[in-house]
Amino acid sequence: MSDASPGEFDLIQRFFKARFAEFAANSNSVDLGIGDDCAVLNLPTDHQLVTSVDSLNESVHFPVNAHPAKLARRALATAISDLAAMGASPLGFTLCLSAPQLSESWLQDFSEGLFSAAEAFSIPLIGGDTTRGQQLSLSFQVLGSVAAGQALRRVGAKPGDKIYVSGSLGDARAALDYLQENTADNHFLERYWSPIPRLSLGKSLLGIASSAIDISDGLLADLGHILAASGVGAKLDLAALPMSSALLETYSRGDAERYALTGGDDYELCFTVAPQKEIQLQQSAQQSGVTVTCIGEIDVELGLHGLDKQQLELLESAGYEHF
Amino acid sequence: MSDASPGEFDLIQRFFKARFAEFAANSNSVDLGIGDDCAVLNLPTDHQLVTSVDSLNESVHFPVNAHPAKLARRALATAISDLAAMGASPLGFTLCLSAPQLSESWLQDFSEGLFSAAEAFSIPLIGGDTTRGQQLSLSFQVLGSVAAGQALRRVGAKPGDKIYVSGSLGDARAALDYLQENTADNHFLERYWSPIPRLSLGKSLLGIASSAIDISDGLLADLGHILAASGVGAKLDLAALPMSSALLETYSRGDAERYALTGGDDYELCFTVAPQKEIQLQQSAQQSGVTVTCIGEIDVELGLHGLDKQQLELLESAGYEHF
């Protein structure tokens, strides 16, 4: 890590390198961690490397003065969610951290949140870069492994496949209604700040799901990526949309559905399964401890079907582009 | 890639995805490139993954209004230099690009420079993230592979080992004297904007060098990392420092030596070799087409020796901290 003043260098050493060195040393995947020109990782035999990067800038992707521990936890979780969507197992991550200045208390809180999230998701920090910049900015690179040829992709959904989502949708969108207020943490804010990357579920879908994606931009947008990549359409069953009781108690049915369909940031998985694999799916999902709900079916006819006229008008007024 | 306006999204599609998709498709290492939740890479059997990240911010790491093609070329080359320092072969890279706005002409020039550099160094773009931010900022993640257990590290230098550097030193530091002026490109500026990552040399050092690093912060600083990691000292032979005729003709011997010792950005390799492997080294270096020069020897006594008093005073007045 570079570009920090001598004092900051000591802090980074204290809050990142020292703490993570032990964690990485205990990982089978890390042969060489922080402190050389590169990190060196071991992949299990007959596995492929899976990697993704995500950038988050203050005031664009998270509020100014976001709590550093929450920010770190959420940013790492959302980056790892991309590994979950591929059915991959975490190997390690790197962090590029850019800021006008870094105070000791901020670094302490941030590294605390980062470390506890990294432990929770069993992913060691293996390198990074700390630089001076005009705004607080984070780039996370996550690395994982998957058995060769098994990775879940967006392409692969076939007509007749059932469409599933994990958990419940719309809570993180509801959190945006509370984010700017000085509200005490509620269910929605908890869902927004502490998304759970569906790593176990993702792995359990290998050989079962025909396609998968994580829901970061909203169900319609992300399912749309599966449909576009696979060259198919979908018929949705709105009545089946899994929504939390908190969402249904706080909002009208129409607003709750709209949040569930278009709200991003839930980081649940959306995936498709051939009908003959549905029993296998239920067993796998149960083992991974995550509820999965069938919300529709893949269709030969392109586009999205099953949304009623009123719902479509609401979505369009909210900026959703029908396709 | 996300967060761009619809028009920018088309430009990114045009300048990055479309162009690099074909390149990645022709690469044996890329099983899945840009366009899914993650990229999927193949590693050769019995190889390890090698990875590094570098962030560059406008006005901190490169001048405001830097030429986009030069900027892209230099940034990618310096990131790849870390792979060279490990003796690794490139597999692919990702780019996080953040900017207040992106014009078509800037994107065209930038992608042109990026693509030509990627082709020159045989490293496909496999993913990235484009975001809105207050300043132009680039983060490059490079991925490579190395035969298991063979990666060159900073630790490993032993007393009696010879210290070598590739190419010549100090030119990139000299370029800083011309960077702010509106000078036509000269030898120094060429060295600054177009460093050549020593990939072939790095690979040829596997099994030969006992330690290695790339010179990004200056010879003394980077050799210092080898000495610290290896728990040894060094005796330098200043008369042997390889310097370009341009440097020696433009500057006094003292200034040229100071630039060669403390100037960063040359991205040559510094490495150590046991005396019994020096003949093997000369053959390998010749095959990779890069001059290597012995500039000293590893010593049991900690610290750096061989700098005369006058040179030390010059270095200290230039901010160099003796250790």
Boltz contact constraints between the chains, C-beta under 6 A:
constraints:
  - contact:
      token1: [A, 36]
      token2: [B, 153]
      max_distance: 6.0
  - contact:
      token1: [A, 36]
      token2: [B, 154]
      max_distance: 6.0
  - contact:
      token1: [A, 37]
      token2: [B, 82]
      max_distance: 6.0
  - contact:
      token1: [A, 37]
      token2: [B, 85]
      max_distance: 6.0
  - contact:
      token1: [A, 37]
      token2: [B, 86]
      max_distance: 6.0
  - contact:
      token1: [A, 38]
      token2: [B, 50]
      max_distance: 6.0
  - contact:
      token1: [A, 38]
      token2: [B, 51]
      max_distance: 6.0
  - contact:
      token1: [A, 38]
      token2: [B, 52]
      max_distance: 6.0
  - contact:
      token1: [A, 38]
      token2: [B, 82]
      max_distance: 6.0
  - contact:
      token1: [A, 38]
      token2: [B, 86]
      max_distance: 6.0
  - contact:
      token1: [A, 39]
      token2: [B, 51]
      max_distance: 6.0
  - contact:
      token1: [A, 40]
      token2: [B, 48]
      max_distance: 6.0
  - contact:
      token1: [A, 40]
      token2: [B, 50]
      max_distance: 6.0
  - contact:
      token1: [A, 40]
      token2: [B, 151]
      max_distance: 6.0
  - contact:
      token1: [A, 41]
      token2: [B, 49]
      max_distance: 6.0
  - contact:
      token1: [A, 42]
      token2: [B, 48]
      max_distance: 6.0
  - contact:
      token1: [A, 43]
      token2: [B, 43]
      max_distance: 6.0
  - contact:
      token1: [A, 48]
      token2: [B, 40]
      max_distance: 6.0
  - contact:
      token1: [A, 48]
      token2: [B, 42]
      max_distance: 6.0
  - contact:
      token1: [A, 49]
      token2: [B, 41]
      max_distance: 6.0
  - contact:
      token1: [A, 49]
      token2: [B, 49]
      max_distance: 6.0
  - contact:
      token1: [A, 50]
      token2: [B, 38]
      max_distance: 6.0
  - contact:
      token1: [A, 50]
      token2: [B, 40]
      max_distance: 6.0
  - contact:
      token1: [A, 51]
      token2: [B, 38]
      max_distance: 6.0
  - contact:
      token1: [A, 51]
      token2: [B, 39]
      max_distance: 6.0
  - contact:
      token1: [A, 52]
      token2: [B, 38]
      max_distance: 6.0
  - contact:
      token1: [A, 53]
      token2: [B, 94]
      max_distance: 6.0
  - contact:
      token1: [A, 53]
      token2: [B, 96]
      max_distance: 6.0
  - contact:
      token1: [A, 53]
      token2: [B, 129]
      max_distance: 6.0
  - contact:
      token1: [A, 53]
      token2: [B, 141]
      max_distance: 6.0
  - contact:
      token1: [A, 54]
      token2: [B, 129]
      max_distance: 6.0
  - contact:
      token1: [A, 55]
      token2: [B, 96]
      max_distance: 6.0
  - contact:
      token1: [A, 55]
      token2: [B, 98]
      max_distance: 6.0
  - contact:
      token1: [A, 55]
      token2: [B, 129]
      max_distance: 6.0
  - contact:
      token1: [A, 55]
      token2: [B, 131]
      max_distance: 6.0
  - contact:
      token1: [A, 57]
      token2: [B, 131]
      max_distance: 6.0
  - contact:
      token1: [A, 57]
      token2: [B, 133]
      max_distance: 6.0
  - contact:
      token1: [A, 60]
      token2: [B, 132]
      max_distance: 6.0
  - contact:
      token1: [A, 82]
      token2: [B, 37]
      max_distance: 6.0
  - contact:
      token1: [A, 82]
      token2: [B, 38]
      max_distance: 6.0
  - contact:
      token1: [A, 85]
      token2: [B, 37]
      max_distance: 6.0
  - contact:
      token1: [A, 86]
      token2: [B, 37]
      max_distance: 6.0
  - contact:
      token1: [A, 86]
      token2: [B, 38]
      max_distance: 6.0
  - contact:
      token1: [A, 94]
      token2: [B, 53]
      max_distance: 6.0
  - contact:
      token1: [A, 96]
      token2: [B, 53]
      max_distance: 6.0
  - contact:
      token1: [A, 96]
      token2: [B, 55]
      max_distance: 6.0
  - contact:
      token1: [A, 96]
      token2: [B, 139]
      max_distance: 6.0
  - contact:
      token1: [A, 98]
      token2: [B, 55]
      max_distance: 6.0
  - contact:
      token1: [A, 129]
      token2: [B, 53]
      max_distance: 6.0
  - contact:
      token1: [A, 129]
      token2: [B, 54]
      max_distance: 6.0
  - contact:
      token1: [A, 129]
      token2: [B, 55]
      max_distance: 6.0
  - contact:
      token1: [A, 131]
      token2: [B, 55]
      max_distance: 6.0
  - contact:
      token1: [A, 131]
      token2: [B, 57]
      max_distance: 6.0
  - contact:
      token1: [A, 132]
      token2: [B, 60]
      max_distance: 6.0
  - contact:
      token1: [A, 133]
      token2: [B, 57]
      max_distance: 6.0
  - contact:
      token1: [A, 134]
      token2: [B, 134]
      max_distance: 6.0
  - contact:
      token1: [A, 134]
      token2: [B, 135]
      max_distance: 6.0
  - contact:
      token1: [A, 135]
      token2: [B, 134]
      max_distance: 6.0
  - contact:
      token1: [A, 139]
      token2: [B, 96]
      max_distance: 6.0
  - contact:
      token1: [A, 139]
      token2: [B, 139]
      max_distance: 6.0
  - contact:
      token1: [A, 141]
      token2: [B, 53]
      max_distance: 6.0
  - contact:
      token1: [A, 141]
      token2: [B, 141]
      max_distance: 6.0
  - contact:
      token1: [A, 151]
      token2: [B, 40]
      max_distance: 6.0
  - contact:
      token1: [A, 153]
      token2: [B, 36]
      max_distance: 6.0
  - contact:
      token1: [A, 154]
      token2: [B, 36]
      max_distance: 6.0
